[in-house]
Amino acid sequence: MLNLTGKNALVTGIANNRSIAWGIAQQLHAAGANLGVTYLPDDKGKFEAKVGKLVEPLNPSVFLPCNVQDDAQIDESFAAIKEKWGRIDVLIHCLAFAGKEELTGDYSKTSRAGFTRALDISTYSLSRLAAAAKPLMTEGGSIVTLSYLGGVRVIPNYNVMGVAKSALECSVRYLAAEMGPAKIRVNAISAGPIRTLASSAVGGILDMIHHVEEIAPLRRTVTQTEVGNTAAFLCSDLSSGVTGQTIYVDSGYNIMGM
């Protein structure tokens, strides 16, 4: 039976109730995990209030600001977690960003600044957070990130985010090899398209969702809960032999040729 009781799980990337990270947090909580949540700080405290209200029913014992483009803030967050928890068992990485202008039209027109920003937030942040979490995973642990099919196949308008997801999946493999001796497993979930704040920036996202509903073997796209269930599995002892993998949760869409 899937049971995460006694596990300390840090979830990043919750923006609103449509976030895949929110679906994962709910399933980890249902499995008995002790939750910690980070949010993107802003000058007006908008995200702190919004995310704080959303996750209140999950009773997180840690609620911290963490801008992954700020190394000092990452270090401060993990120092606070160490003081509160002593150790981390689970790290959920649900962070990705590219400017809307980078997610339409020709990939070759991606700006240098846009490319750098997308790879920094969407890819490098996994390695940076994993490095911060590693010393706290004293009893081993599980790190799970979110990818998408656009990292291995061309998806219209996904552009630089596809490159970022490809690099993310490669990072998963390198991190899994590095951290395996410490009994830390690292995996990715490649979810089918879901309407989220992040996906809304991708040109033609609704057409993508409708296409999956027509072509995927299950004739539908997936839900946050289904992705959350897979994440909970990857964080549990039921997946103790699984690391370095990208698990598709997309109603089977990725197997189709036409």
Secondary structure as the mmCIF struct_conf table of DSSP 4:
data_model
#
loop_
_struct_conf.conf_type_id
_struct_conf.id
_struct_conf.beg_label_comp_id
_struct_conf.beg_label_asym_id
_struct_conf.beg_label_seq_id
_struct_conf.end_label_comp_id
_struct_conf.end_label_asym_id
_struct_conf.end_label_seq_id
TURN_TY1_P TURN_TY1_P1 THR A 5 GLY A 6
STRN STRN1 ASN A 8 VAL A 11
BEND BEND1 ASN A 16 ASN A 16
TURN_TY1_P TURN_TY1_P2 ASN A 17 ARG A 18
HELX_RH_AL_P HELX_RH_AL_P1 ILE A 20 ALA A 30
TURN_TY1_P TURN_TY1_P3 ALA A 31 GLY A 32
STRN STRN2 ASN A 34 TYR A 39
TURN_TY1_P TURN_TY1_P4 ASP A 43 LYS A 44
HELX_RH_AL_P HELX_RH_AL_P2 LYS A 46 VAL A 55
HELX_RH_3T_P HELX_RH_3T_P1 GLU A 56 LEU A 58
BEND BEND2 SER A 61 SER A 61
STRN STRN3 VAL A 62 PRO A 65
TURN_TY1_P TURN_TY1_P5 VAL A 68 GLN A 69
HELX_RH_AL_P HELX_RH_AL_P3 ASP A 71 TRP A 85
BEND BEND3 GLY A 86 GLY A 86
BEND BEND4 ASP A 89 ASP A 89
STRN STRN4 VAL A 90 HIS A 93
HELX_RH_3T_P HELX_RH_3T_P2 LYS A 100 GLU A 102
BEND BEND5 LEU A 103 GLY A 105
HELX_RH_3T_P HELX_RH_3T_P3 TYR A 107 LYS A 109
HELX_RH_AL_P HELX_RH_AL_P4 ARG A 112 LEU A 119
HELX_RH_PI_P HELX_RH_PI_P1 ASP A 120 TYR A 124
HELX_RH_AL_P HELX_RH_AL_P5 SER A 125 ALA A 133
HELX_RH_3T_P HELX_RH_3T_P4 LYS A 134 LEU A 136
TURN_TY1_P TURN_TY1_P6 THR A 138 GLU A 139
STRN STRN5 GLY A 141 SER A 147
HELX_RH_3T_P HELX_RH_3T_P5 LEU A 149 GLY A 151
TURN_TY1_P TURN_TY1_P7 VAL A 152 VAL A 152
BEND BEND6 ARG A 153 ARG A 153
TURN_TY1_P TURN_TY1_P8 PRO A 156 TYR A 158
HELX_RH_AL_P HELX_RH_AL_P6 ASN A 159 MET A 179
HELX_RH_3T_P HELX_RH_3T_P6 GLY A 180 ALA A 182
TURN_TY1_P TURN_TY1_P9 LYS A 183 LYS A 183
STRN STRN6 ILE A 184 ALA A 191
HELX_LH_PP_P HELX_LH_PP_P1 GLY A 192 PRO A 193
TURN_TY1_P TURN_TY1_P10 LEU A 197 ALA A 198
HELX_RH_3T_P HELX_RH_3T_P7 SER A 199 ALA A 201
BEND BEND7 VAL A 202 VAL A 202
TURN_TY1_P TURN_TY1_P11 GLY A 203 GLY A 204
HELX_RH_AL_P HELX_RH_AL_P7 ILE A 205 ILE A 215
BEND BEND8 ALA A 216 ALA A 216
TURN_TY1_P TURN_TY1_P12 PRO A 217 LEU A 218
BEND BEND9 ARG A 219 ARG A 220
HELX_RH_AL_P HELX_RH_AL_P8 GLN A 224 CYS A 235
BEND BEND10 SER A 236 SER A 236
HELX_RH_3T_P HELX_RH_3T_P8 ASP A 237 SER A 239
TURN_TY1_P TURN_TY1_P13 SER A 240 GLY A 241
BEND BEND11 GLY A 244 GLY A 244
STRN STRN7 THR A 246 VAL A 249
BEND BEND12 ASP A 250 ASP A 250
TURN_TY1_P TURN_TY1_P14 SER A 251 GLY A 252
HELX_RH_3T_P HELX_RH_3T_P9 TYR A 253 ILE A 255
#
